Amino acid sequence: MIEPIQFPSRPFDPTFADPRIVKFNQDLRAAFSEAPARTEIPLEIERTRLVGNGKLRIAQSDKPTDISTFSIPGPAGELTVRKLIPKQSADPIGIYLHFHGGGFCLGSSAGQDGLLSNLAHEAGVVVLSLDYRLAPENPYPAGLADAEAAAWWLVKQCTTEFGTSQIVLGGESAGAYLTLTTALRLRDRHGFESLAGLNLSQGGYDLRMTPSMQNANDSLVLDRPTFLVHMGRLFSASNQRHDLQSNPLYADLRRLPRSHITVGTIDPLIDDNMFLYMRLLSANVDAEMNIYPGGFHGFNLVDTPLAESANHRIHCFVRNSCTTNRLR
C-alpha cells in the first residue's frame, strides 16, 4: 500500500513553543498595550519610529561589513540600492537582492543592516537591498515596478558588476510579496527563469485577506485593522486589491525557482504561507516551509533564539541555492 504524505500538526500545539519565546511574547504584548494603537498613529510619525515602535530588540551584527549605496535606473527615476559586502572575504558565490517589509508604506533598505550583514557573511553573498517607492505617495503598482526594474537590472549586470550570475531574491512581509511578484514578472515579462532561489519570509500573498488574517483582531505586531490601513494606503480608494492580478497566491507558479518559506504559528499571515506552500508543491516547485511555534509576524528580525534558528536556516538556503544552481 502506498502511504500518503502527511503534514505534522505538532508546531501548532501551544505547549510546544519554547518557554523563552512565550515569555518574550508576553512582555511584547504588555509593552504594546502601553503604546497607542498603530492605526491611530499618523504615518509621518510612524515612519520616524524604530521597528515595532521601539518595543522590539532588533538583531544587530558584529560582522565586519562594508556598507555603501549606489543608484540604478527605475521606472520613475533613480532607485537607491544599499550594498553589503563582508570585509576581507572570498569572492561571493552569489547575490541576494532584498526587499524590506513595512506594509508597502514603511521601512527602508537601511533598517535591516544587522540581519543582512549576518546573511552576507554566513551565506557568502553580496547583499543588495532596494529602496522602492512607498505608498500612499506612490500607490500600487509603484513598488512592484521598482522591484522588477532592480531585479532585471541585476540580471543584466550581475556578472560584470559582481562576478557571479547566481541571484536569490528575498524579503520579509511586504518584501516577500515583492519577492514572489518579481520572480513572476521576470518569468512572464522577460522570459527569465534562472533565479537561484526565493526566500519568502512571512509574506502576505492574498491582499483580500485569508481566513487567519480575517480573524486577527488581537494579534501581535500585525492585526486585521493594521492590515486594512496598509491596504488603504497601497490602493488608495480603489478596489484593486480584490483583482486577482494583485494577489500572487492565485498566479501560475510553475517554473519558479526553489523556494524557502518561513512563518510563525501566531502570525496572522500563517494561512497565506501554508496556502502558498501547497500551491508551489502542486506546481512542481522545489519548496520547503519552516513553521516556528510561537513566532509572531516579523519574529526573525529581533534578537531571540527563535530568530537565530530561523535565520540560520535562511542563510543555509541562500548558500545552498547559489551553490546548487551553479552546478546545474
N, C-alpha and C positions, 0 to 999 in steps of 0.2 A: 504494500500500500504506500502510495506517495503522500508524504506528510506536507501540509501547507506551511508556509512561512508564518510564524506567529510573532506578534509585536508585544513586548512586555509592558505591563501596566505599573510596574513597581515604582518608577520615578514619581508617579502621581500620588503615592501614599504619603501624606504629610509627615508621618513619623520617620520617613526615610531621609528627610532633609538633614544636613549636617547641623548640629546644635549651634555652631558659630554663625551660620547664615541665618538661622532662625532668630538668634539674638540681634544680629545686625538689622534684620528686617523690623524687629520690634522697636529698636532705637530709631530707625529711619522713620517709621510711622509716627512715633512720638514727636520727632523733630519737625516733620511736615505739618503736624497738627498745630504747631505754633506759628506757622507761616501763612500768609494769605493764599487763598486758592489760586492755582495757576491761571484759571480762566478769568480771574479778576485783576491780574497784573498786566498793565499796559505793555505792549510788545516792545516799545523802546526801552522800558525798564528791564524787562526780562532779558533782553539781548545784552545788557551790561552785567548780568549776574553770572556767577560760576554755574557749572553744570549742576543740576539739582538744587538751584538757588543756594549754593554753598553748603548744602546739607550732606553732600557725598564726598568721601575722601577719594579724589581722583588719583588713579595709579600714576606714579612717576617712574622715571628711569635714571639709573646711574651709568648707562652705557654711553661711551664717548661717541657722539654723533655729530656730523657736520650737517647743519640745517641752513637752507637758503631758499630763496624764491625766484621764480622766473615767470615770464609771460608767454602765452601761446595765443594764436588767433581763435576767436569764438564767434558765434553767430550774431552777437550784438556788441562786439568789441573784444578787447583783450581779456583773457582769463588768467588769474593768478594761480600758480601751482607751487605748492610747498614741497621741497625735496629734502629727504632724509637719507644720508649715506653713512654707514658705520665708518669711523675713522680707522685707518690702518688695517683695512680688511682686504680679503682676496677679491678678485673680480666677482661681481654679482652674478648669481645664477638666474636671476630674473628680475622683473619689475612688478611691484604691487601698486596698482592705481586705486586710490582710496577715495570714497565719497563719505563725508561726515553725515551724522544724523542731526536731528533737531526739528523734526516735523515739517521740513521744507521751508521753515521760516526762521530758524535759529541755528546757531553753531557756525564754525569756521574751520578752515584747514589747520589752524594753529591750536585747536582745542584738544587734540589727542597726541601731542608730541611724545608723552611718556609711552603710551600704548604703541605708537607707530615706531618709536625708536627701538623698543624691545623687539618688535616684529622684524625690523630691518636686520638686527643683529642675529636673532635666533633663526630666521629663515634664510639669511644670506642674500637679501634682495635690496634693491633701491626702492624706496617708498616715495611715491608721488601722491600728494593729497590736494584735491581740487577745491577751490573756492567758486562754487557755482552760484548763480543768481538766486536770491531768496524771494519768497512771497511775503507779504502781499504786493510789494513793489513790482515784482516780476512773477506773476501767477503762472500756473500750468499753461504750456509745457516748457517754460524757460529753463528750469533746472535740468530737465531731460535732454534738451537740445545742447546745453553746455556739457553735460556728461558724455553725450555721444561725440561731440566735437573733440573733447580731450582724449577720449579713447581712440578715435580714428587718427588723430594727430600722432598718438603714441604708436599705433600700429605701423604707421609710415616712417616714423623717426627712431624707433626703439634701437635698431641695430647701430645706426650712425651715432646716436646720442649716448647710448648706454652699453653697447657691445653685446646685447642679448636680445633675442626675439621672444622670450618667454614672458607672457603677461598674465597676471592674475588680477581680476577685478574684485573689489570687496568694500564692504561698508556695514554700518550699524543702523538699524531702524530705517529712517528715510533713505539712508545711504545704501541699505540692502535693496530697497525698491529700485534705486537708481542703478545699482549693480545689475540686477536682473533685466531691467528695461534696456540698459545699454548693450548688454550681450545680445538681446533680441534685435536691437537696431543694427548692430554690427552684422549680424547674420542676414537680416532681411533687406537692409538698405545698401549694404556694401559687399555682401557675399562673403564675409569673413567669418570663418568657423574654426579658427586656430588658437583661440584663447587657451591658456594652460589650466585655468580654473576659475571658479566663482566662490568667494567667501561671503555667505549670506547670513548675517548676524541679526536675529530678532527683527526681521523686516515685516512690514505690512504690505500684502500683495493684492488685497481686495479692499479698495478705498470706500466701498459701500458698507463695510464692516461685517466680519464673520461673527458667528454666534458668541464666541468668547469676548470679542470687543463690544458687541451689543450689550452684553451683560456686565461690563466692567464699570460699575458705578462707584467702587470704593477700592480701587487697586493702587498699588504703589507706583509713583513716578508718572505713569500714563494711565488715564482712565477715559471713559467714553466722552464726558464733557470736554476734556482737553483735546481729544482726537477730533471732535467736531469743530472746535475752534481752529485747529490747524487746517482742517479741510476747507473751512470757510475762507481762510487766508489764501490757500492754494488755488482755489477755484473761484474766488470772489462770489458773485451772486449766481453763477451759472450752475447748471445741474450736471456738469461734465463728469463729475466723479462717478456717476452712475453709468457712464458709457463704458462698455467692455474694453474699449481700446485703452482706457486709463488703468485697467486692472490686469496686471500681467499674470495673475493666477489663472486667467482664462485663455492665455495665449497658447499657441502651438509651441511646445517646449522641446520638440525633437531637435537633435544635433547640437544641443548645448554642451559646454564642457563639463568636466567633473565638478561637482558642487558639494560644499560643506555647509550645513545648516546648524546654527546654534540658537537655542532658545531656553528660557527658564519656565518652570511649571506654573509660576504665578504671573507670568507675562500675559496681559490681555490679548496679545497677538499670537498666542500659542496655536490657535486654530489655523491662522494664516500659514504658519510654518509647517504644521503637520499636513495640511492640505497640499501645500506646495511640494513637500517631500514625496507624497504619494503620486502626485501628478508627474514629478520628474521620473520616478521609478516607472510609471506606466508609459512614459515617453522613451524608455530605454536609456535614460541618462544615468551615468555613474554618480550616484548621490549618497551622501551619508548625513545622518542627523544625530546631534547630541542634545539630549534634553536634561537640564540641570535642576534637580529638586530644590525648590525654594528660590530659584533665580527670578528676580523681578526684571522689568524692562530696563535694559542698559546695564545689567549687573556686571558684565565683563569689563566695564570702564572704570570700576572702582577697585580699591585696594583690599581685596578679600581672598582667602584661599580658593573660593569657588571661581572667582575671576581668573586667578592664576592657572587653575586647572583648565578652564575653557580656552584661555589664550595660548596655553602650551599646545593644545590640540590644533588650534588655528595655525600656529607657527609651523607645526609639522605638516599640516595640509598644504600650506603655501610652498614650503620647501619641496615636499614630495611631488606636488603638481608641476613645478618648474623642472625638476629632475626627470620625472616620468615622461612629460611631454617632449622634452628634448631628445629622449632616447627612442621615440616612436619613429 
